[in-house]
């Protein structure tokens, strides 16, 4: 599932973020960045997904 989220984060950034963190301010920021351009949205999506996975690996609290 992790690989699918990363691929979706590259291709359709808001969908990758939605599948990772759900509906919230992070998704709204990603939608706005994606509307400004595909590249900013993709960079943000990959960053959000990677940080989420890092927190899961450390056993920390998720958002």
N, CA, C and O atoms as a Maestro MAE file, in Angstrom:
{
 s_m_m2io_version
 :::
 2.0.0
}

f_m_ct {
 s_m_title
 :::
 protein
 m_atom[252] {
  # First column is atom index #
  i_m_mmod_type
  r_m_x_coord
  r_m_y_coord
  r_m_z_coord
  i_m_residue_number
  s_m_chain_name
  s_m_pdb_residue_name
  s_m_pdb_atom_name
  i_m_atomic_number
  :::
  1 25 0.820 -1.195 0.000 1 A "UNK " " N  " 7
  2 3 0.000 0.000 0.000 1 A "UNK " " CA " 6
  3 2 0.862 1.255 0.000 1 A "UNK " " C  " 6
  4 15 0.476 2.279 -0.564 1 A "UNK " " O  " 8
  5 25 2.037 1.175 0.637 2 A "UNK " " N  " 7
  6 3 2.933 2.315 0.693 2 A "UNK " " CA " 6
  7 2 3.369 2.734 -0.713 2 A "UNK " " C  " 6
  8 15 3.391 3.923 -1.031 2 A "UNK " " O  " 8
  9 25 3.711 1.766 -1.540 3 A "UNK " " N  " 7
  10 3 4.146 2.055 -2.903 3 A "UNK " " CA " 6
  11 2 3.009 2.697 -3.708 3 A "UNK " " C  " 6
  12 15 3.247 3.616 -4.492 3 A "UNK " " O  " 8
  13 25 1.795 2.221 -3.518 4 A "UNK " " N  " 7
  14 3 0.643 2.780 -4.227 4 A "UNK " " CA " 6
  15 2 0.450 4.242 -3.843 4 A "UNK " " C  " 6
  16 15 0.192 5.077 -4.711 4 A "UNK " " O  " 8
  17 25 0.571 4.566 -2.550 5 A "UNK " " N  " 7
  18 3 0.415 5.958 -2.113 5 A "UNK " " CA " 6
  19 2 1.498 6.848 -2.701 5 A "UNK " " C  " 6
  20 15 1.215 7.977 -3.102 5 A "UNK " " O  " 8
  21 25 2.740 6.358 -2.760 6 A "UNK " " N  " 7
  22 3 3.819 7.150 -3.350 6 A "UNK " " CA " 6
  23 2 3.579 7.372 -4.839 6 A "UNK " " C  " 6
  24 15 3.791 8.477 -5.340 6 A "UNK " " O  " 8
  25 25 3.141 6.338 -5.550 7 A "UNK " " N  " 7
  26 3 2.860 6.496 -6.982 7 A "UNK " " CA " 6
  27 2 1.698 7.456 -7.218 7 A "UNK " " C  " 6
  28 15 1.754 8.292 -8.120 7 A "UNK " " O  " 8
  29 25 0.650 7.336 -6.414 8 A "UNK " " N  " 7
  30 3 -0.468 8.265 -6.550 8 A "UNK " " CA " 6
  31 2 -0.054 9.683 -6.169 8 A "UNK " " C  " 6
  32 15 -0.561 10.652 -6.733 8 A "UNK " " O  " 8
  33 25 0.864 9.804 -5.214 9 A "UNK " " N  " 7
  34 3 1.377 11.115 -4.844 9 A "UNK " " CA " 6
  35 2 2.107 11.791 -5.988 9 A "UNK " " C  " 6
  36 15 2.127 13.018 -6.084 9 A "UNK " " O  " 8
  37 25 2.703 10.990 -6.852 10 A "UNK " " N  " 7
  38 3 3.370 11.540 -8.031 10 A "UNK " " CA " 6
  39 2 2.388 11.857 -9.151 10 A "UNK " " C  " 6
  40 15 2.491 12.904 -9.790 10 A "UNK " " O  " 8
  41 25 1.450 10.968 -9.390 11 A "UNK " " N  " 7
  42 3 0.550 11.104 -10.534 11 A "UNK " " CA " 6
  43 2 -0.643 12.010 -10.210 11 A "UNK " " C  " 6
  44 15 -0.939 12.941 -10.959 11 A "UNK " " O  " 8
  45 25 -1.325 11.737 -9.099 12 A "UNK " " N  " 7
  46 3 -2.501 12.516 -8.679 12 A "UNK " " CA " 6
  47 2 -2.269 12.907 -7.211 12 A "UNK " " C  " 6
  48 15 -2.763 12.236 -6.305 12 A "UNK " " O  " 8
  49 25 -1.521 13.989 -6.981 13 A "UNK " " N  " 7
  50 3 -1.103 14.329 -5.617 13 A "UNK " " CA " 6
  51 2 -2.211 14.384 -4.562 13 A "UNK " " C  " 6
  52 15 -2.025 13.825 -3.481 13 A "UNK " " O  " 8
  53 25 -3.359 15.031 -4.821 14 A "UNK " " N  " 7
  54 3 -4.376 15.066 -3.760 14 A "UNK " " CA " 6
  55 2 -4.904 13.676 -3.365 14 A "UNK " " C  " 6
  56 15 -5.242 13.447 -2.204 14 A "UNK " " O  " 8
  57 25 -4.971 12.777 -4.309 15 A "UNK " " N  " 7
  58 3 -5.445 11.431 -3.989 15 A "UNK " " CA " 6
  59 2 -4.458 10.709 -3.081 15 A "UNK " " C  " 6
  60 15 -4.868 10.024 -2.143 15 A "UNK " " O  " 8
  61 25 -3.170 10.853 -3.348 16 A "UNK " " N  " 7
  62 3 -2.159 10.243 -2.488 16 A "UNK " " CA " 6
  63 2 -2.211 10.784 -1.071 16 A "UNK " " C  " 6
  64 15 -2.081 10.031 -0.106 16 A "UNK " " O  " 8
  65 25 -2.402 12.099 -0.947 17 A "UNK " " N  " 7
  66 3 -2.501 12.718 0.379 17 A "UNK " " CA " 6
  67 2 -3.784 12.281 1.071 17 A "UNK " " C  " 6
  68 15 -3.774 11.995 2.268 17 A "UNK " " O  " 8
  69 25 -4.886 12.227 0.335 18 A "UNK " " N  " 7
  70 3 -6.156 11.796 0.920 18 A "UNK " " CA " 6
  71 2 -6.060 10.379 1.466 18 A "UNK " " C  " 6
  72 15 -6.536 10.109 2.569 18 A "UNK " " O  " 8
  73 25 -5.455 9.476 0.715 19 A "UNK " " N  " 7
  74 3 -5.330 8.092 1.173 19 A "UNK " " CA " 6
  75 2 -4.391 7.971 2.367 19 A "UNK " " C  " 6
  76 15 -4.467 6.999 3.118 19 A "UNK " " O  " 8
  77 25 -3.506 8.949 2.547 20 A "UNK " " N  " 7
  78 3 -2.557 8.900 3.650 20 A "UNK " " CA " 6
  79 2 -3.106 9.533 4.914 20 A "UNK " " C  " 6
  80 15 -3.052 8.921 5.981 20 A "UNK " " O  " 8
  81 25 -3.634 10.752 4.817 21 A "UNK " " N  " 7
  82 3 -4.047 11.471 6.029 21 A "UNK " " CA " 6
  83 2 -5.535 11.771 6.090 21 A "UNK " " C  " 6
  84 15 -6.022 12.226 7.125 21 A "UNK " " O  " 8
  85 25 -6.269 11.531 5.015 22 A "UNK " " N  " 7
  86 3 -7.700 11.810 5.013 22 A "UNK " " CA " 6
  87 2 -7.989 13.269 4.736 22 A "UNK " " C  " 6
  88 15 -7.141 14.000 4.224 22 A "UNK " " O  " 8
  89 25 -9.205 13.686 5.082 23 A "UNK " " N  " 7
  90 3 -9.637 15.059 4.826 23 A "UNK " " CA " 6
  91 2 -9.149 15.951 5.971 23 A "UNK " " C  " 6
  92 15 -9.318 15.629 7.147 23 A "UNK " " O  " 8
  93 25 -8.550 17.062 5.600 24 A "UNK " " N  " 7
  94 3 -8.056 17.994 6.611 24 A "UNK " " CA " 6
  95 2 -7.276 19.116 5.953 24 A "UNK " " C  " 6
  96 15 -7.309 19.300 4.737 24 A "UNK " " O  " 8
  97 25 -6.581 19.853 6.790 25 A "UNK " " N  " 7
  98 3 -5.835 21.002 6.278 25 A "UNK " " CA " 6
  99 2 -4.706 20.579 5.348 25 A "UNK " " C  " 6
  100 15 -4.387 21.301 4.403 25 A "UNK " " O  " 8
  101 25 -4.105 19.442 5.591 26 A "UNK " " N  " 7
  102 3 -3.024 18.963 4.729 26 A "UNK " " CA " 6
  103 2 -3.536 18.697 3.325 26 A "UNK " " C  " 6
  104 15 -2.861 19.019 2.347 26 A "UNK " " O  " 8
  105 25 -4.710 18.119 3.214 27 A "UNK " " N  " 7
  106 3 -5.309 17.867 1.904 27 A "UNK " " CA " 6
  107 2 -5.645 19.178 1.197 27 A "UNK " " C  " 6
  108 15 -5.424 19.312 -0.006 27 A "UNK " " O  " 8
  109 25 -6.171 20.128 1.931 28 A "UNK " " N  " 7
  110 3 -6.508 21.424 1.344 28 A "UNK " " CA " 6
  111 2 -5.253 22.127 0.817 28 A "UNK " " C  " 6
  112 15 -5.268 22.689 -0.278 28 A "UNK " " O  " 8
  113 25 -4.191 22.095 1.584 29 A "UNK " " N  " 7
  114 3 -2.932 22.691 1.131 29 A "UNK " " CA " 6
  115 2 -2.454 22.001 -0.135 29 A "UNK " " C  " 6
  116 15 -1.994 22.658 -1.068 29 A "UNK " " O  " 8
  117 25 -2.559 20.685 -0.170 30 A "UNK " " N  " 7
  118 3 -2.104 19.961 -1.349 30 A "UNK " " CA " 6
  119 2 -2.951 20.274 -2.569 30 A "UNK " " C  " 6
  120 15 -2.414 20.405 -3.669 30 A "UNK " " O  " 8
  121 25 -4.254 20.397 -2.403 31 A "UNK " " N  " 7
  122 3 -5.129 20.745 -3.527 31 A "UNK " " CA " 6
  123 2 -4.743 22.120 -4.072 31 A "UNK " " C  " 6
  124 15 -4.653 22.307 -5.286 31 A "UNK " " O  " 8
  125 25 -4.516 23.077 -3.177 32 A "UNK " " N  " 7
  126 3 -4.131 24.417 -3.614 32 A "UNK " " CA " 6
  127 2 -2.781 24.404 -4.333 32 A "UNK " " C  " 6
  128 15 -2.613 25.065 -5.358 32 A "UNK " " O  " 8
  129 25 -1.837 23.663 -3.804 33 A "UNK " " N  " 7
  130 3 -0.530 23.567 -4.469 33 A "UNK " " CA " 6
  131 2 -0.646 22.884 -5.825 33 A "UNK " " C  " 6
  132 15 0.033 23.274 -6.775 33 A "UNK " " O  " 8
  133 25 -1.488 21.884 -5.923 34 A "UNK " " N  " 7
  134 3 -1.684 21.195 -7.193 34 A "UNK " " CA " 6
  135 2 -2.352 22.113 -8.212 34 A "UNK " " C  " 6
  136 15 -2.045 22.043 -9.402 34 A "UNK " " O  " 8
  137 25 -3.254 22.963 -7.760 35 A "UNK " " N  " 7
  138 3 -3.874 23.923 -8.673 35 A "UNK " " CA " 6
  139 2 -2.861 24.940 -9.189 35 A "UNK " " C  " 6
  140 15 -2.982 25.433 -10.310 35 A "UNK " " O  " 8
  141 25 -1.864 25.251 -8.365 36 A "UNK " " N  " 7
  142 3 -0.792 26.152 -8.804 36 A "UNK " " CA " 6
  143 2 0.133 25.477 -9.807 36 A "UNK " " C  " 6
  144 15 0.789 26.145 -10.606 36 A "UNK " " O  " 8
  145 25 0.181 24.182 -9.759 37 A "UNK " " N  " 7
  146 3 1.022 23.422 -10.682 37 A "UNK " " CA " 6
  147 2 1.190 22.007 -10.187 37 A "UNK " " C  " 6
  148 15 1.151 21.741 -8.986 37 A "UNK " " O  " 8
  149 25 1.376 21.112 -11.120 38 A "UNK " " N  " 7
  150 3 1.483 19.703 -10.754 38 A "UNK " " CA " 6
  151 2 2.731 19.439 -9.894 38 A "UNK " " C  " 6
  152 15 2.671 18.654 -8.948 38 A "UNK " " O  " 8
  153 25 3.840 20.079 -10.212 39 A "UNK " " N  " 7
  154 3 5.097 19.820 -9.500 39 A "UNK " " CA " 6
  155 2 5.030 20.199 -8.016 39 A "UNK " " C  " 6
  156 15 5.414 19.383 -7.177 39 A "UNK " " O  " 8
  157 25 4.560 21.399 -7.656 40 A "UNK " " N  " 7
  158 3 4.466 21.710 -6.218 40 A "UNK " " CA " 6
  159 2 3.548 20.741 -5.464 40 A "UNK " " C  " 6
  160 15 3.843 20.355 -4.333 40 A "UNK " " O  " 8
  161 25 2.449 20.356 -6.088 41 A "UNK " " N  " 7
  162 3 1.537 19.409 -5.451 41 A "UNK " " CA " 6
  163 2 2.176 18.043 -5.254 41 A "UNK " " C  " 6
  164 15 1.985 17.406 -4.218 41 A "UNK " " O  " 8
  165 25 2.931 17.595 -6.243 42 A "UNK " " N  " 7
  166 3 3.599 16.293 -6.141 42 A "UNK " " CA " 6
  167 2 4.686 16.300 -5.077 42 A "UNK " " C  " 6
  168 15 4.819 15.347 -4.310 42 A "UNK " " O  " 8
  169 25 5.459 17.373 -5.032 43 A "UNK " " N  " 7
  170 3 6.520 17.468 -4.019 43 A "UNK " " CA " 6
  171 2 5.902 17.445 -2.625 43 A "UNK " " C  " 6
  172 15 6.386 16.739 -1.741 43 A "UNK " " O  " 8
  173 25 4.847 18.206 -2.431 44 A "UNK " " N  " 7
  174 3 4.181 18.230 -1.130 44 A "UNK " " CA " 6
  175 2 3.597 16.864 -0.780 44 A "UNK " " C  " 6
  176 15 3.700 16.416 0.362 44 A "UNK " " O  " 8
  177 25 2.988 16.206 -1.756 45 A "UNK " " N  " 7
  178 3 2.386 14.892 -1.507 45 A "UNK " " CA " 6
  179 2 3.440 13.868 -1.094 45 A "UNK " " C  " 6
  180 15 3.234 13.117 -0.141 45 A "UNK " " O  " 8
  181 25 4.558 13.835 -1.802 46 A "UNK " " N  " 7
  182 3 5.621 12.890 -1.454 46 A "UNK " " CA " 6
  183 2 6.161 13.189 -0.062 46 A "UNK " " C  " 6
  184 15 6.442 12.272 0.710 46 A "UNK " " O  " 8
  185 25 6.305 14.467 0.255 47 A "UNK " " N  " 7
  186 3 6.793 14.855 1.576 47 A "UNK " " CA " 6
  187 2 5.817 14.404 2.668 47 A "UNK " " C  " 6
  188 15 6.237 13.849 3.683 47 A "UNK " " O  " 8
  189 25 4.524 14.640 2.463 48 A "UNK " " N  " 7
  190 3 3.510 14.247 3.459 48 A "UNK " " CA " 6
  191 2 3.493 12.735 3.647 48 A "UNK " " C  " 6
  192 15 3.436 12.249 4.777 48 A "UNK " " O  " 8
  193 25 3.542 11.996 2.552 49 A "UNK " " N  " 7
  194 3 3.508 10.529 2.632 49 A "UNK " " CA " 6
  195 2 4.755 10.003 3.335 49 A "UNK " " C  " 6
  196 15 4.666 9.102 4.169 49 A "UNK " " O  " 8
  197 25 5.914 10.561 3.003 50 A "UNK " " N  " 7
  198 3 7.166 10.113 3.626 50 A "UNK " " CA " 6
  199 2 7.168 10.412 5.121 50 A "UNK " " C  " 6
  200 15 7.583 9.569 5.916 50 A "UNK " " O  " 8
  201 25 6.712 11.597 5.515 51 A "UNK " " N  " 7
  202 3 6.664 11.942 6.942 51 A "UNK " " CA " 6
  203 2 5.672 11.058 7.690 51 A "UNK " " C  " 6
  204 15 5.918 10.672 8.833 51 A "UNK " " O  " 8
  205 25 4.567 10.744 7.054 52 A "UNK " " N  " 7
  206 3 3.575 9.859 7.669 52 A "UNK " " CA " 6
  207 2 4.182 8.473 7.907 52 A "UNK " " C  " 6
  208 15 4.022 7.893 8.981 52 A "UNK " " O  " 8
  209 25 4.869 7.960 6.908 53 A "UNK " " N  " 7
  210 3 5.507 6.646 7.042 53 A "UNK " " CA " 6
  211 2 6.598 6.675 8.112 53 A "UNK " " C  " 6
  212 15 6.772 5.707 8.853 53 A "UNK " " O  " 8
  213 25 7.327 7.780 8.188 54 A "UNK " " N  " 7
  214 3 8.376 7.913 9.199 54 A "UNK " " CA " 6
  215 2 7.782 7.883 10.606 54 A "UNK " " C  " 6
  216 15 8.331 7.243 11.503 54 A "UNK " " O  " 8
  217 25 6.663 8.573 10.794 55 A "UNK " " N  " 7
  218 3 6.015 8.559 12.106 55 A "UNK " " CA " 6
  219 2 5.485 7.175 12.450 55 A "UNK " " C  " 6
  220 15 5.534 6.760 13.607 55 A "UNK " " O  " 8
  221 25 4.976 6.457 11.448 56 A "UNK " " N  " 7
  222 3 4.492 5.096 11.703 56 A "UNK " " CA " 6
  223 2 5.644 4.178 12.095 56 A "UNK " " C  " 6
  224 15 5.501 3.344 12.989 56 A "UNK " " O  " 8
  225 25 6.785 4.331 11.428 57 A "UNK " " N  " 7
  226 3 7.937 3.492 11.734 57 A "UNK " " CA " 6
  227 2 8.473 3.757 13.142 57 A "UNK " " C  " 6
  228 15 8.948 2.840 13.811 57 A "UNK " " O  " 8
  229 25 8.397 5.011 13.589 58 A "UNK " " N  " 7
  230 3 8.880 5.355 14.923 58 A "UNK " " CA " 6
  231 2 7.845 5.053 16.010 58 A "UNK " " C  " 6
  232 15 8.154 5.096 17.201 58 A "UNK " " O  " 8
  233 25 6.621 4.748 15.589 59 A "UNK " " N  " 7
  234 3 5.571 4.464 16.547 59 A "UNK " " CA " 6
  235 2 5.004 5.719 17.180 59 A "UNK " " C  " 6
  236 15 4.391 5.669 18.246 59 A "UNK " " O  " 8
  237 25 5.214 6.848 16.514 60 A "UNK " " N  " 7
  238 3 4.723 8.118 17.040 60 A "UNK " " CA " 6
  239 2 3.267 8.359 16.733 60 A "UNK " " C  " 6
  240 15 2.601 7.586 16.044 60 A "UNK " " O  " 8
  241 25 2.806 9.457 17.273 61 A "UNK " " N  " 7
  242 3 1.414 9.846 17.043 61 A "UNK " " CA " 6
  243 2 1.247 10.357 15.620 61 A "UNK " " C  " 6
  244 15 2.123 11.052 15.103 61 A "UNK " " O  " 8
  245 25 0.151 10.025 14.994 62 A "UNK " " N  " 7
  246 3 -0.094 10.406 13.612 62 A "UNK " " CA " 6
  247 2 -0.998 11.623 13.597 62 A "UNK " " C  " 6
  248 15 -2.159 11.536 13.995 62 A "UNK " " O  " 8
  249 25 -0.490 12.741 13.150 63 A "UNK " " N  " 7
  250 3 -1.210 14.006 13.000 63 A "UNK " " CA " 6
  251 2 -2.172 14.177 14.128 63 A "UNK " " C  " 6
  252 15 -2.879 15.183 14.188 63 A "UNK " " O  " 8
  :::
 }
 m_bond[251] {
  # First column is bond index #
  i_m_from
  i_m_to
  i_m_order
  :::
  1 1 2 1
  2 2 3 1
  3 3 4 2
  4 3 5 1
  5 5 6 1
  6 6 7 1
  7 7 8 2
  8 7 9 1
  9 9 10 1
  10 10 11 1
  11 11 12 2
  12 11 13 1
  13 13 14 1
  14 14 15 1
  15 15 16 2
  16 15 17 1
  17 17 18 1
  18 18 19 1
  19 19 20 2
  20 19 21 1
  21 21 22 1
  22 22 23 1
  23 23 24 2
  24 23 25 1
  25 25 26 1
  26 26 27 1
  27 27 28 2
  28 27 29 1
  29 29 30 1
  30 30 31 1
  31 31 32 2
  32 31 33 1
  33 33 34 1
  34 34 35 1
  35 35 36 2
  36 35 37 1
  37 37 38 1
  38 38 39 1
  39 39 40 2
  40 39 41 1
  41 41 42 1
  42 42 43 1
  43 43 44 2
  44 43 45 1
  45 45 46 1
  46 46 47 1
  47 47 48 2
  48 47 49 1
  49 49 50 1
  50 50 51 1
  51 51 52 2
  52 51 53 1
  53 53 54 1
  54 54 55 1
  55 55 56 2
  56 55 57 1
  57 57 58 1
  58 58 59 1
  59 59 60 2
  60 59 61 1
  61 61 62 1
  62 62 63 1
  63 63 64 2
  64 63 65 1
  65 65 66 1
  66 66 67 1
  67 67 68 2
  68 67 69 1
  69 69 70 1
  70 70 71 1
  71 71 72 2
  72 71 73 1
  73 73 74 1
  74 74 75 1
  75 75 76 2
  76 75 77 1
  77 77 78 1
  78 78 79 1
  79 79 80 2
  80 79 81 1
  81 81 82 1
  82 82 83 1
  83 83 84 2
  84 83 85 1
  85 85 86 1
  86 86 87 1
  87 87 88 2
  88 87 89 1
  89 89 90 1
  90 90 91 1
  91 91 92 2
  92 91 93 1
  93 93 94 1
  94 94 95 1
  95 95 96 2
  96 95 97 1
  97 97 98 1
  98 98 99 1
  99 99 100 2
  100 99 101 1
  101 101 102 1
  102 102 103 1
  103 103 104 2
  104 103 105 1
  105 105 106 1
  106 106 107 1
  107 107 108 2
  108 107 109 1
  109 109 110 1
  110 110 111 1
  111 111 112 2
  112 111 113 1
  113 113 114 1
  114 114 115 1
  115 115 116 2
  116 115 117 1
  117 117 118 1
  118 118 119 1
  119 119 120 2
  120 119 121 1
  121 121 122 1
  122 122 123 1
  123 123 124 2
  124 123 125 1
  125 125 126 1
  126 126 127 1
  127 127 128 2
  128 127 129 1
  129 129 130 1
  130 130 131 1
  131 131 132 2
  132 131 133 1
  133 133 134 1
  134 134 135 1
  135 135 136 2
  136 135 137 1
  137 137 138 1
  138 138 139 1
  139 139 140 2
  140 139 141 1
  141 141 142 1
  142 142 143 1
  143 143 144 2
  144 143 145 1
  145 145 146 1
  146 146 147 1
  147 147 148 2
  148 147 149 1
  149 149 150 1
  150 150 151 1
  151 151 152 2
  152 151 153 1
  153 153 154 1
  154 154 155 1
  155 155 156 2
  156 155 157 1
  157 157 158 1
  158 158 159 1
  159 159 160 2
  160 159 161 1
  161 161 162 1
  162 162 163 1
  163 163 164 2
  164 163 165 1
  165 165 166 1
  166 166 167 1
  167 167 168 2
  168 167 169 1
  169 169 170 1
  170 170 171 1
  171 171 172 2
  172 171 173 1
  173 173 174 1
  174 174 175 1
  175 175 176 2
  176 175 177 1
  177 177 178 1
  178 178 179 1
  179 179 180 2
  180 179 181 1
  181 181 182 1
  182 182 183 1
  183 183 184 2
  184 183 185 1
  185 185 186 1
  186 186 187 1
  187 187 188 2
  188 187 189 1
  189 189 190 1
  190 190 191 1
  191 191 192 2
  192 191 193 1
  193 193 194 1
  194 194 195 1
  195 195 196 2
  196 195 197 1
  197 197 198 1
  198 198 199 1
  199 199 200 2
  200 199 201 1
  201 201 202 1
  202 202 203 1
  203 203 204 2
  204 203 205 1
  205 205 206 1
  206 206 207 1
  207 207 208 2
  208 207 209 1
  209 209 210 1
  210 210 211 1
  211 211 212 2
  212 211 213 1
  213 213 214 1
  214 214 215 1
  215 215 216 2
  216 215 217 1
  217 217 218 1
  218 218 219 1
  219 219 220 2
  220 219 221 1
  221 221 222 1
  222 222 223 1
  223 223 224 2
  224 223 225 1
  225 225 226 1
  226 226 227 1
  227 227 228 2
  228 227 229 1
  229 229 230 1
  230 230 231 1
  231 231 232 2
  232 231 233 1
  233 233 234 1
  234 234 235 1
  235 235 236 2
  236 235 237 1
  237 237 238 1
  238 238 239 1
  239 239 240 2
  240 239 241 1
  241 241 242 1
  242 242 243 1
  243 243 244 2
  244 243 245 1
  245 245 246 1
  246 246 247 1
  247 247 248 2
  248 247 249 1
  249 249 250 1
  250 250 251 1
  251 251 252 2
  :::
 }
}
